[in-house]
Amino acid sequence: MFRTVLVANRGEIARRVLRTLRQEGIRSVAVYSDADADAPFVAEADVAVRIGPAAARDSYLNIEAVIAAAIETGAEAIHPGYGFLSENVAFAEACERAGIVFIGPSTDALTVMADKITAKNHVAEHGVPVVPGFSAVGMDDEAIAARCAEVGFPLLIKPSAGGGGKGMQVVEAPADVLEALATARRIASASFGDDTLLIERLVVRPRHIEVQVLGDNFGSVVHLGERECTLQRRHQKVIEEAPSAVITPEMRERLGAAAVAAAQSVNYRGAGTVEFLASGDDVSEFFFIEMNTRLQVEHPVTELVTGVDLVREQLRIAAGLPLDFTQDEVTITGHAIEARVYAESPERGFLPATGTIVRFTPSARARNDSAIESGSTISSDYDPMIAKVITAGRTREEALTSLISALQETVVFGVETNIEFLISLLARDEVRGATFDTGLLDRLGTPERVPTAPELITAAADAMVRPPENGTWGARDGWRSAGPAAVIVSHFLDGDEVVSGTADDGNAAAQASFAVDTDGGLWVHAGAQTRRLVPLSRRALLERHLASLEEAEHPSDPQARAPMPGNVVALHVADGDTVAVGDRLVTIEAMKMEHPVVATAAGIVTIDVAMGEHVRRDQPLAHITAPTTDSAPTTDAGETDA
């Protein structure tokens, strides 16, 4: 076994790998960017090496810097986690040249499976069922459109390189093909440096089923059952579970055999996942999507139902040891479900959120694989996932009920999260009954903001007039709305709304959790809700009222503002253009996602930003003025129309 292993990743996956390294008595090395200097995973490693600035391309994607850190620290092997360099052939080759073991498959397997077109054609030759479609390599848009018409609609256009659903475009009709091609190419080029596209028939009402496989260096390949990953938003998984509620033992055997065949076709070694789409109308019909040649985000649910530590198995295989169990010895016991917690605002279209974690308290009833602790900083440089909450039970219903309770108990102060959305999602009939498909979350759209519960406001009001004994509020001069404990009513800014609460005898506050951020905002958690309430004095209330009167009397030109911090990657209009409501103006990229900003009014547009500019949340990007019209049109003869 290795003596020293470098973890070439960050966040929760780095912490996950470090945990197994500690258990196995292996010295660990972390690498970090400037943005992660104070991150928990850096402190938990035995050794940590800075590899560059915040931008991933200059740090976590910098092959030379990662290899240099491994050589400097005497690492014999590198675990790439997932994302970043985990499926990068050039990185695996660089490890080989440096005499360092890449904890992953061979470069041949990486090469075949890295390209969706090559992978599809390859596994089809080995009897694995694939979705009908074609490669767009060497074809112009006209030829692609013609082939699309032959295959039939709806279609899915997706980048051949990369993964995670990035760049995928659903096309319902021939008229939409050209715009979808342009969008898919732009995202593919920016994300993967390769704009090659793959077009496939879209499976209606699909379920996303994936199979975990392990292969050693001696030709043995086993599968560890399936995971249901159907609950997705914009092709990004949100809830995962093992096993699937709709897969029969007979179908599990067929899926497992197909996954093993795909892995054996490339002499696979290490941990990998073979992903399939199953028809929602007939789950016995399934098609190969791709093979992820790495550990998956959702691997904990497989670990909980099989008892297999997948990171440990990766280490053993990479060290040249054979699998120490056979397919017949793999058992699936009970049920496990995972929810991904993102720093995002569901009510704002699930836009990423940034900030400092004022307090993080995970639930004691769940497995928590988290990237954060109290004091952690969430920036716009990386993916917005900050934690995974995983529960297990004897039955699916037991695991599901436990997960809802665990999420209700999870406290995150300092940034907006999707926890409240996750709780409501898990309570839906489609989820309880396992009747969902991959389009459910997109059909649900942006959720409306749930009104703040009265008891939460009451708790905040009680805390205002009866500060906790720990002095959290007592140290803030002038923070209370009126000072003495005799004040009965407290006023708060709850988002854009002013709310008021009357203090009770302290019962509501006793059931809540509180924290105050550096801007004076009061974070409150009670029941399933978390809110940031900004205390308002009477003067502040008066100022808000006067400002609203001024705005009503003198409205300003409609502005398009940045929905989150990010970089401008596309300008869709120019100064002086006439736009209609809904027209795209600017596209912002943040946390590996593109977010178009559209016109909310018709008129003449003026762009206030430049391509490549980094913008802050709510920064004006463009403004629109009403078009001028002639008050008295004239005829060619100069006569005024009657």
C-alpha positions as CSV (number, residue, x, y, z in Angstrom):
1,M,0.0,0.0,0.0
2,F,1.1,3.6,-0.6
3,R,2.8,5.6,2.1
4,T,1.9,9.0,0.8
5,V,-1.0,10.0,-1.4
6,L,-1.8,13.5,-2.8
7,V,-5.4,14.5,-3.3
8,A,-5.7,16.7,-6.4
9,N,-9.1,18.2,-5.5
10,R,-10.9,20.4,-3.1
11,G,-14.0,20.7,-0.9
12,E,-16.1,17.8,0.2
13,I,-14.5,15.2,-2.1
14,A,-11.0,16.1,-0.8
15,R,-12.3,15.7,2.8
16,R,-13.9,12.4,1.8
17,V,-10.7,10.9,0.4
18,L,-8.6,12.3,3.3
19,R,-10.9,10.4,5.7
20,T,-10.1,7.0,4.2
21,L,-6.4,7.9,4.0
22,R,-6.4,8.5,7.7
23,Q,-8.2,5.3,8.4
24,E,-5.7,3.4,6.3
25,G,-2.7,5.1,8.0
26,I,-1.6,6.8,4.7
27,R,0.1,10.2,4.8
28,S,-2.0,12.7,3.0
29,V,-1.1,15.7,0.9
30,A,-3.6,18.5,0.0
31,V,-3.2,21.1,-2.8
32,Y,-5.0,24.3,-2.6
33,S,-5.6,27.6,-4.4
34,D,-5.5,31.1,-2.8
35,A,-9.3,31.0,-2.4
36,D,-9.0,27.8,-0.4
37,A,-6.1,28.6,1.9
38,D,-8.3,28.5,5.0
39,A,-10.6,25.7,3.8
40,P,-11.3,22.7,6.1
41,F,-9.7,20.1,3.8
42,V,-6.4,22.0,3.9
43,A,-6.2,21.9,7.6
44,E,-7.2,18.2,7.7
45,A,-4.3,17.0,5.5
46,D,-1.0,16.0,6.9
47,V,0.7,18.3,4.4
48,A,-0.7,21.1,2.2
49,V,0.8,22.8,-0.8
50,R,-0.3,26.0,-2.5
51,I,-0.6,25.5,-6.3
52,G,-1.9,28.8,-7.6
53,P,-4.5,31.6,-7.6
54,A,-8.2,31.2,-7.2
55,A,-9.0,30.5,-10.9
56,A,-9.2,26.7,-11.4
57,R,-7.3,26.9,-14.7
58,D,-4.4,28.3,-12.8
59,S,-4.5,26.0,-9.8
60,Y,-6.6,22.8,-9.7
61,L,-6.4,22.4,-13.5
62,N,-2.6,23.2,-13.6
63,I,-1.1,19.8,-14.3
64,E,2.5,21.0,-13.9
65,A,1.7,22.5,-10.5
66,V,0.0,19.4,-9.2
67,I,2.8,17.1,-10.3
68,A,5.4,19.4,-8.8
69,A,3.5,19.3,-5.5
70,A,3.5,15.5,-5.6
71,I,7.2,15.3,-6.3
72,E,8.0,17.9,-3.6
73,T,6.1,16.0,-0.9
74,G,7.2,12.5,-1.9
75,A,3.7,11.4,-2.9
76,E,3.7,8.0,-4.6
77,A,0.1,8.3,-5.9
78,I,-2.4,11.0,-6.8
79,H,-6.2,10.6,-6.1
80,P,-8.0,13.1,-8.5
81,G,-11.4,12.9,-6.8
82,Y,-14.1,13.9,-9.4
83,G,-14.2,16.9,-11.7
84,F,-11.0,18.9,-12.4
85,L,-8.3,16.5,-13.6
86,S,-10.0,13.2,-12.7
87,E,-10.7,12.2,-16.4
88,N,-7.9,14.1,-18.0
89,V,-5.8,11.9,-20.2
90,A,-2.9,14.4,-20.3
91,F,-2.8,14.4,-16.5
92,A,-2.7,10.6,-16.3
93,E,0.1,10.6,-18.8
94,A,2.0,13.3,-16.8
95,C,1.7,11.1,-13.7
96,E,3.1,8.2,-15.5
97,R,6.1,10.2,-16.8
98,A,6.8,11.4,-13.3
99,G,6.7,7.9,-11.9
100,I,3.5,8.6,-9.9
101,V,0.5,6.3,-9.7
102,F,-2.7,7.8,-11.1
103,I,-5.5,6.4,-8.9
104,G,-7.8,5.8,-11.8
105,P,-8.1,3.8,-15.0
106,S,-5.6,3.4,-17.8
107,T,-5.1,6.2,-20.3
108,D,-6.6,3.9,-23.0
109,A,-9.8,3.6,-21.0
110,L,-9.8,7.3,-20.3
111,T,-9.4,8.1,-24.0
112,V,-12.2,5.8,-25.1
113,M,-14.7,6.9,-22.5
114,A,-13.8,10.6,-22.5
115,D,-15.5,11.2,-25.8
116,K,-19.2,10.3,-25.8
117,I,-19.2,9.5,-29.6
118,T,-16.2,7.1,-29.3
119,A,-17.6,5.6,-26.1
120,K,-21.0,5.0,-27.6
121,N,-19.7,3.3,-30.7
122,H,-17.2,1.3,-28.7
123,V,-19.6,-0.2,-26.2
124,A,-22.2,-0.8,-28.9
125,E,-19.7,-3.2,-30.5
126,H,-19.6,-5.1,-27.2
127,G,-23.4,-5.6,-27.0
128,V,-24.3,-2.6,-24.8
129,P,-27.6,-1.0,-25.8
130,V,-27.2,2.7,-27.0
131,V,-29.5,5.5,-27.9
132,P,-30.0,6.2,-31.7
133,G,-28.2,9.3,-32.9
134,F,-25.1,10.6,-34.8
135,S,-21.9,12.5,-34.4
136,A,-21.8,16.0,-35.8
137,V,-18.0,15.8,-36.5
138,G,-17.2,17.5,-39.8
139,M,-20.8,18.5,-40.5
140,D,-22.0,22.0,-41.1
141,D,-25.2,23.3,-39.6
142,E,-27.3,22.6,-42.7
143,A,-26.2,19.0,-42.8
144,I,-26.8,18.6,-39.1
145,A,-30.3,20.0,-39.4
146,A,-31.0,17.5,-42.2
147,R,-29.8,14.6,-40.2
148,C,-31.8,15.8,-37.2
149,A,-35.0,15.7,-39.3
150,E,-34.2,12.1,-40.3
151,V,-33.7,11.0,-36.6
152,G,-36.8,12.8,-35.5
153,F,-37.8,15.1,-32.7
154,P,-37.4,15.7,-29.8
155,L,-33.6,15.5,-29.8
156,L,-30.8,16.1,-27.4
157,I,-27.7,18.1,-28.5
158,K,-24.7,17.7,-26.2
159,P,-21.0,18.2,-26.1
160,S,-19.0,15.1,-26.9
161,A,-16.3,16.1,-24.3
162,G,-17.0,16.8,-20.7
163,G,-19.9,15.7,-18.6
164,G,-22.4,16.8,-15.8
165,G,-24.9,17.9,-18.4
166,K,-23.0,21.0,-19.3
167,G,-24.0,22.4,-22.7
168,M,-26.9,20.0,-23.3
169,Q,-29.7,21.5,-25.3
170,V,-33.2,19.9,-25.8
171,V,-34.6,20.6,-29.3
172,E,-38.3,20.1,-29.8
173,A,-38.7,21.3,-33.4
174,P,-36.6,21.9,-36.5
175,A,-36.8,25.7,-36.1
176,D,-34.9,25.5,-32.8
177,V,-31.9,23.5,-34.1
178,L,-29.6,26.3,-35.2
179,E,-29.9,28.3,-32.0
180,A,-29.3,25.2,-29.9
181,L,-26.2,24.3,-31.9
182,A,-24.7,27.7,-31.3
183,T,-25.4,27.6,-27.6
184,A,-24.1,24.0,-27.2
185,R,-20.9,24.9,-29.1
186,R,-20.2,28.0,-27.0
187,I,-20.6,26.2,-23.7
188,A,-18.6,23.2,-24.9
189,S,-15.8,25.3,-26.1
190,A,-15.6,27.4,-22.9
191,S,-16.0,24.4,-20.5
192,F,-14.0,21.7,-22.3
193,G,-12.0,23.4,-25.0
194,D,-13.8,21.2,-27.6
195,D,-17.0,22.1,-29.4
196,T,-17.6,18.7,-31.0
197,L,-21.3,17.8,-30.7
198,L,-23.3,14.6,-30.4
199,I,-27.0,14.4,-31.3
200,E,-29.2,11.7,-29.9
201,R,-32.9,10.8,-29.8
202,L,-34.4,12.1,-26.6
203,V,-35.9,9.3,-24.5
204,V,-39.3,10.5,-23.4
205,R,-40.0,10.5,-19.6
206,P,-36.6,9.0,-18.9
207,R,-35.2,7.7,-15.7
208,H,-31.4,8.1,-15.1
209,I,-30.0,4.8,-13.7
210,E,-26.3,4.3,-13.1
211,V,-24.3,1.2,-12.1
212,Q,-21.2,1.3,-9.9
213,V,-18.4,-0.9,-11.1
214,L,-15.0,-1.9,-9.7
215,G,-12.2,-3.5,-11.8
216,D,-8.8,-4.7,-10.8
217,N,-5.6,-5.3,-12.7
218,F,-6.2,-9.0,-13.0
219,G,-9.4,-8.9,-15.2
220,S,-12.0,-9.1,-12.5
221,V,-14.9,-6.6,-12.8
222,V,-17.9,-6.5,-10.4
223,H,-20.9,-4.2,-10.1
224,L,-22.3,-2.9,-6.8
225,G,-25.9,-2.4,-7.9
226,E,-27.6,0.6,-9.3
227,R,-28.3,4.2,-8.2
228,E,-31.4,6.2,-9.1
229,C,-30.2,9.7,-10.2
230,T,-33.4,10.8,-12.0
231,L,-34.1,13.8,-9.8
232,Q,-32.1,16.5,-11.7
233,R,-32.3,20.1,-12.5
234,R,-30.8,21.2,-15.8
235,H,-29.0,17.9,-16.0
236,Q,-27.4,18.4,-12.6
237,K,-28.3,15.7,-10.0
238,V,-30.1,16.9,-6.9
239,I,-31.3,13.7,-5.1
240,E,-29.7,10.2,-5.5
241,E,-30.7,6.9,-4.0
242,A,-29.7,3.2,-4.0
243,P,-31.2,0.9,-5.0
244,S,-33.8,2.3,-7.4
245,A,-37.4,1.8,-6.4
246,V,-38.4,0.6,-9.9
247,I,-35.7,-1.8,-10.7
248,T,-36.5,-5.5,-10.3
249,P,-33.9,-8.2,-9.5
250,E,-34.1,-9.4,-13.1
251,M,-33.5,-5.9,-14.5
252,R,-30.7,-5.3,-11.9
253,E,-28.9,-8.4,-13.3
254,R,-29.3,-7.1,-16.9
255,L,-28.1,-3.6,-16.0
256,G,-25.2,-5.0,-14.1
257,A,-24.2,-7.3,-16.9
258,A,-24.3,-4.3,-19.4
259,A,-22.2,-2.2,-17.1
260,V,-19.6,-4.9,-16.5
261,A,-19.5,-5.5,-20.3
262,A,-18.8,-1.8,-20.9
263,A,-16.0,-1.8,-18.3
264,Q,-14.5,-5.0,-19.5
265,S,-14.4,-3.7,-23.1
266,V,-11.7,-1.2,-22.0
267,N,-10.0,-3.5,-19.4
268,Y,-11.2,-1.1,-16.8
269,R,-9.4,-0.8,-13.4
270,G,-10.5,1.2,-10.4
271,A,-13.9,2.6,-9.6
272,G,-16.2,3.8,-12.4
273,T,-19.9,4.4,-13.1
274,V,-21.8,3.3,-16.2
275,E,-24.8,5.5,-16.8
276,F,-28.1,4.5,-18.5
277,L,-31.4,6.1,-19.5
278,A,-34.4,3.9,-18.9
279,S,-37.8,4.7,-20.5
280,G,-40.3,5.9,-18.0
281,D,-43.0,4.0,-19.9
282,D,-41.0,0.8,-19.8
283,V,-38.0,0.7,-17.5
284,S,-36.9,-2.6,-18.9
285,E,-35.7,-0.7,-22.0
286,F,-32.4,1.1,-21.2
287,F,-29.7,2.8,-23.2
288,F,-26.0,3.5,-22.4
289,I,-25.3,7.3,-21.9
290,E,-21.7,7.4,-20.9
291,M,-19.1,6.0,-18.5
292,N,-17.7,8.2,-15.8
293,T,-14.1,7.0,-15.2
294,R,-13.9,8.2,-11.7
295,L,-15.6,8.3,-8.3
296,Q,-19.1,9.9,-8.4
297,V,-20.5,12.6,-6.2
298,E,-23.3,10.2,-5.2
299,H,-21.0,7.3,-4.3
300,P,-22.0,7.4,-0.5
301,V,-25.4,5.8,-1.2
302,T,-23.7,2.8,-2.7
303,E,-21.3,2.6,0.2
304,L,-24.2,2.6,2.7
305,V,-26.2,-0.2,1.1
306,T,-23.2,-2.4,0.3
307,G,-20.8,-1.7,3.1
308,V,-17.9,-1.2,0.6
309,D,-15.6,1.8,1.1
310,L,-15.1,2.8,-2.6
311,V,-12.1,5.0,-1.9
312,R,-10.4,2.1,-0.1
313,E,-11.0,-0.1,-3.1
314,Q,-9.6,2.6,-5.4
315,L,-6.4,2.7,-3.3
316,R,-6.1,-1.1,-3.2
317,I,-6.6,-1.5,-6.9
318,A,-4.1,1.3,-7.8
319,A,-1.6,-0.3,-5.5
320,G,-1.8,-3.5,-7.6
321,L,-3.9,-5.6,-5.2
322,P,-6.8,-7.8,-6.5
323,L,-10.4,-7.4,-5.6
324,D,-10.9,-9.4,-2.4
325,F,-14.6,-10.2,-3.1
326,T,-16.6,-11.6,-6.0
327,Q,-19.9,-10.7,-7.6
328,D,-21.7,-13.3,-5.6
329,E,-20.5,-11.8,-2.4
330,V,-21.9,-8.3,-3.2
331,T,-25.1,-7.8,-1.2
332,I,-27.5,-4.8,-1.1
333,T,-29.1,-4.2,2.3
334,G,-31.7,-1.5,3.0
335,H,-32.0,1.8,1.2
336,A,-29.9,5.0,1.2
337,I,-30.8,8.5,-0.1
338,E,-28.5,11.6,-0.7
339,A,-29.5,15.2,-1.0
340,R,-27.0,17.8,-2.4
341,V,-26.9,21.0,-0.5
342,Y,-26.1,24.0,-2.8
343,A,-25.2,27.6,-2.0
344,E,-28.0,29.0,-4.1
345,S,-31.2,30.9,-4.1
346,P,-34.1,28.7,-5.4
347,E,-36.5,31.7,-5.5
348,R,-34.0,33.5,-7.8
349,G,-34.0,30.7,-10.3
350,F,-31.5,28.7,-8.3
351,L,-28.7,31.2,-8.9
352,P,-25.5,30.6,-7.0
353,A,-25.0,32.4,-3.7
354,T,-21.7,33.6,-2.1
355,G,-20.6,34.7,1.3
356,T,-19.1,33.6,4.6
357,I,-20.6,30.7,6.6
358,V,-21.5,32.3,9.9
359,R,-22.6,28.9,11.3
360,F,-22.8,25.4,10.1
361,T,-24.5,22.7,12.2
362,P,-25.0,19.4,10.5
363,S,-27.6,16.9,11.6
364,A,-26.4,14.1,13.9
365,R,-28.8,11.6,12.3
366,A,-27.2,11.6,8.9
367,R,-23.8,11.1,7.2
368,N,-22.6,14.6,6.2
369,D,-20.0,14.9,3.5
370,S,-19.4,18.7,3.6
371,A,-17.0,21.2,2.2
372,I,-17.7,23.8,4.9
373,E,-17.4,24.6,8.5
374,S,-18.4,27.7,10.4
375,G,-16.2,30.5,9.0
376,S,-15.7,29.0,5.6
377,T,-16.0,31.3,2.5
378,I,-18.1,30.5,-0.5
379,S,-16.8,32.2,-3.6
380,S,-18.0,32.3,-7.2
381,D,-14.8,30.5,-8.3
382,Y,-16.1,27.0,-7.9
383,D,-19.1,24.7,-7.9
384,P,-21.9,25.8,-5.5
385,M,-22.3,22.4,-3.9
386,I,-21.3,22.8,-0.2
387,A,-22.5,19.6,1.4
388,K,-24.2,16.2,0.9
389,V,-26.7,14.8,3.5
390,I,-27.1,11.1,3.3
391,T,-29.4,8.8,5.3
392,A,-30.0,5.0,5.3
393,G,-32.9,2.8,6.5
394,R,-34.3,-0.6,6.3
395,T,-36.8,0.6,3.7
396,R,-37.0,3.4,1.2
397,E,-39.7,5.1,3.3
398,E,-37.6,5.0,6.4
399,A,-34.5,6.4,4.6
400,L,-36.7,9.2,3.0
401,T,-38.3,10.2,6.3
402,S,-34.9,10.2,8.0
403,L,-33.5,12.4,5.3
404,I,-36.3,15.0,5.6
405,S,-35.7,15.2,9.3
406,A,-31.9,15.5,8.9
407,L,-32.4,18.4,6.4
408,Q,-34.8,20.1,8.8
409,E,-32.1,19.9,11.5
410,T,-29.2,21.1,9.2
411,V,-28.4,24.8,10.0
412,V,-26.4,26.9,7.5
413,F,-26.1,30.6,8.3
414,G,-24.3,33.1,6.0
415,V,-25.4,32.1,2.5
416,E,-28.7,31.1,1.0
417,T,-29.1,27.4,0.4
418,N,-31.6,25.0,-1.3
419,I,-32.3,23.1,1.9
420,E,-35.9,24.3,2.2
421,F,-36.5,23.4,-1.4
422,L,-35.0,19.9,-0.9
423,I,-37.4,19.3,2.0
424,S,-40.4,20.3,0.0
425,L,-39.2,18.2,-3.0
426,L,-38.8,15.1,-0.9
427,A,-42.3,15.5,0.5
428,R,-43.9,15.5,-3.0
429,D,-46.2,12.7,-4.1
430,E,-44.0,12.0,-7.2
431,V,-41.0,11.4,-5.0
432,R,-42.8,9.5,-2.3
433,G,-44.2,7.2,-4.9
434,A,-41.1,7.1,-7.1
435,T,-43.1,8.1,-10.2
436,F,-40.8,10.9,-11.3
437,D,-38.7,11.3,-14.4
438,T,-35.6,13.5,-15.3
439,G,-37.9,16.4,-16.3
440,L,-39.8,16.8,-13.0
441,L,-37.7,19.5,-11.5
442,D,-37.5,21.5,-14.7
443,R,-41.2,21.3,-15.1
444,L,-41.7,22.6,-11.5
445,G,-39.6,25.6,-12.4
446,T,-38.6,28.3,-10.0
447,P,-40.4,27.9,-6.7
448,E,-42.2,30.7,-5.1
449,R,-40.7,32.0,-1.8
450,V,-42.5,30.5,1.1
451,P,-43.7,33.2,3.6
452,T,-41.6,33.4,6.7
453,A,-43.4,31.5,9.5
454,P,-44.8,33.7,12.2
455,E,-43.1,31.7,14.9
456,L,-39.7,32.4,13.3
457,I,-40.4,36.2,13.3
458,T,-41.6,35.9,16.9
459,A,-38.4,34.1,17.9
460,A,-36.4,36.9,16.2
461,A,-38.4,39.5,18.1
462,D,-37.9,37.8,21.4
463,A,-34.1,37.5,20.7
464,M,-34.1,41.3,20.0
465,V,-35.5,42.2,23.4
466,R,-34.0,39.3,25.4
467,P,-30.4,38.9,24.1
468,P,-29.0,35.4,24.7
469,E,-26.7,35.1,27.7
470,N,-23.8,34.3,25.5
471,G,-23.5,37.9,24.6
472,T,-23.9,37.4,20.8
473,W,-26.0,40.5,20.5
474,G,-24.9,42.4,23.6
475,A,-21.6,43.2,21.9
476,R,-23.3,45.0,19.0
477,D,-23.6,48.7,19.9
478,G,-26.9,50.2,18.7
479,W,-28.1,47.0,17.1
480,R,-31.4,46.7,18.9
481,S,-34.4,48.5,17.4
482,A,-35.2,50.5,20.5
483,G,-32.9,49.4,23.3
484,P,-34.7,48.5,26.5
485,A,-36.2,45.0,27.0
486,A,-39.6,46.5,27.4
487,V,-40.0,47.0,23.7
488,I,-42.8,44.8,22.4
489,V,-42.6,45.0,18.6
490,S,-39.5,44.6,16.5
491,H,-39.3,45.3,12.8
492,F,-37.2,43.5,10.2
493,L,-36.4,43.6,6.6
494,D,-37.1,40.1,5.3
495,G,-35.8,40.1,1.7
496,D,-37.6,43.1,0.2
497,E,-40.5,42.9,2.6
498,V,-40.8,44.6,6.0
499,V,-42.1,42.2,8.7
500,S,-42.9,42.8,12.4
501,G,-43.0,40.5,15.3
502,T,-44.1,40.7,18.9
503,A,-41.9,39.1,21.6
504,D,-43.4,36.3,23.6
505,D,-42.2,34.8,26.8
506,G,-39.1,33.2,25.2
507,N,-40.6,29.9,24.1
508,A,-40.2,30.7,20.4
509,A,-36.6,31.7,20.8
510,A,-35.9,28.6,22.8
511,Q,-36.8,26.5,19.8
512,A,-34.7,28.5,17.3
513,S,-31.0,28.9,16.4
514,F,-29.5,32.4,15.8
515,A,-26.4,34.0,14.5
516,V,-25.5,37.6,13.5
517,D,-23.4,38.3,10.4
518,T,-20.9,41.2,10.0
519,D,-23.5,43.4,8.4
520,G,-25.9,43.1,11.3
521,G,-28.2,40.6,9.7
522,L,-29.9,38.2,12.1
523,W,-30.0,34.6,10.8
524,V,-32.7,32.6,12.3
525,H,-33.5,28.8,11.9
526,A,-36.7,27.3,13.2
527,G,-38.5,24.3,12.0
528,A,-37.6,23.8,8.3
529,Q,-36.9,27.5,7.6
530,T,-33.8,29.7,7.7
531,R,-34.1,33.4,7.2
532,R,-31.9,36.4,7.3
533,L,-33.8,39.3,9.0
534,V,-32.3,42.8,9.1
535,P,-33.4,44.7,12.2
536,L,-35.0,48.1,11.4
537,S,-35.3,51.1,13.6
538,R,-38.2,53.5,13.3
539,R,-35.9,55.9,11.5
540,A,-35.0,53.2,9.0
541,L,-38.7,52.4,8.5
542,L,-39.4,56.1,7.7
543,E,-36.5,56.3,5.3
544,R,-37.7,53.3,3.4
545,H,-41.2,54.7,3.2
546,L,-39.9,58.1,1.9
547,A,-37.7,56.3,-0.7
548,S,-40.7,54.3,-2.0
549,L,-42.7,57.5,-2.4
550,E,-39.8,59.1,-4.3
551,E,-39.5,56.1,-6.6
552,A,-43.2,56.1,-7.4
553,E,-43.1,59.8,-8.3
554,H,-39.8,59.7,-10.3
555,P,-39.4,56.1,-11.7
556,S,-36.0,55.4,-13.2
557,D,-35.2,53.6,-16.5
558,P,-35.6,49.8,-16.2
559,Q,-32.3,48.2,-15.5
560,A,-31.0,44.7,-16.1
561,R,-28.9,43.7,-13.1
562,A,-26.5,40.8,-12.5
563,P,-28.3,38.0,-10.7
564,M,-25.0,36.8,-9.1
565,P,-21.3,37.6,-9.1
566,G,-19.7,36.3,-12.3
567,N,-18.1,37.1,-15.6
568,V,-19.7,38.5,-18.7
569,V,-19.3,35.8,-21.4
570,A,-21.8,37.1,-24.1
571,L,-23.3,40.4,-25.2
572,H,-26.4,39.7,-27.2
573,V,-27.2,43.3,-28.2
574,A,-25.4,46.5,-28.8
575,D,-26.0,50.1,-27.7
576,G,-29.0,51.6,-29.5
577,D,-30.6,48.3,-30.3
578,T,-34.4,48.0,-29.9
579,V,-35.3,45.1,-27.6
580,A,-38.6,43.5,-26.5
581,V,-39.5,42.0,-23.2
582,G,-37.7,38.7,-22.8
583,D,-34.9,39.4,-25.3
584,R,-31.5,38.3,-24.1
585,L,-29.1,41.1,-23.2
586,V,-26.1,39.7,-21.4
587,T,-25.0,36.2,-20.3
588,I,-23.1,35.8,-17.0
589,E,-21.0,32.8,-16.1
590,A,-20.6,31.8,-12.5
591,M,-19.8,28.6,-10.7
592,K,-19.5,26.7,-14.0
593,M,-23.0,27.8,-15.1
594,E,-24.3,30.3,-17.7
595,H,-27.1,32.6,-16.7
596,P,-28.8,34.8,-19.4
597,V,-30.1,38.2,-18.3
598,V,-33.2,39.3,-20.3
599,A,-35.0,42.6,-20.9
600,T,-37.9,43.3,-18.5
601,A,-39.2,46.2,-20.6
602,A,-39.3,47.2,-24.3
603,G,-37.2,50.0,-25.6
604,I,-33.7,51.2,-26.6
605,V,-30.9,49.4,-24.8
606,T,-27.6,50.7,-23.5
607,I,-25.0,48.2,-22.3
608,D,-23.2,49.1,-19.2
609,V,-20.6,46.3,-19.1
610,A,-17.9,44.8,-21.4
611,M,-17.1,41.3,-22.5
612,G,-15.0,39.5,-19.8
613,E,-15.8,42.0,-17.1
614,H,-16.3,40.6,-13.6
615,V,-19.6,41.9,-12.1
616,R,-21.0,41.8,-8.6
617,R,-24.5,40.7,-7.7
618,D,-27.1,43.3,-8.6
619,Q,-24.7,45.4,-10.6
620,P,-26.4,47.2,-13.5
621,L,-25.6,45.4,-16.8
622,A,-27.8,47.4,-19.1
623,H,-30.6,50.0,-19.0
624,I,-33.6,50.5,-21.3
625,T,-35.2,53.8,-22.3
626,A,-38.6,54.1,-23.9
627,P,-38.4,54.6,-27.7
628,T,-39.3,58.1,-29.0
629,T,-42.3,58.5,-31.3
630,D,-43.4,61.3,-33.6
631,S,-46.3,63.1,-32.2
632,A,-47.5,64.3,-35.6
633,P,-46.8,62.1,-38.6
634,T,-46.7,63.9,-41.9
635,T,-47.5,63.0,-45.5
636,D,-44.9,63.1,-48.3
637,A,-46.4,66.5,-49.4
638,G,-45.8,67.9,-46.0
639,E,-49.4,68.0,-45.0
640,T,-50.4,67.0,-41.5
641,D,-52.7,63.9,-41.4
642,A,-56.2,64.8,-40.4
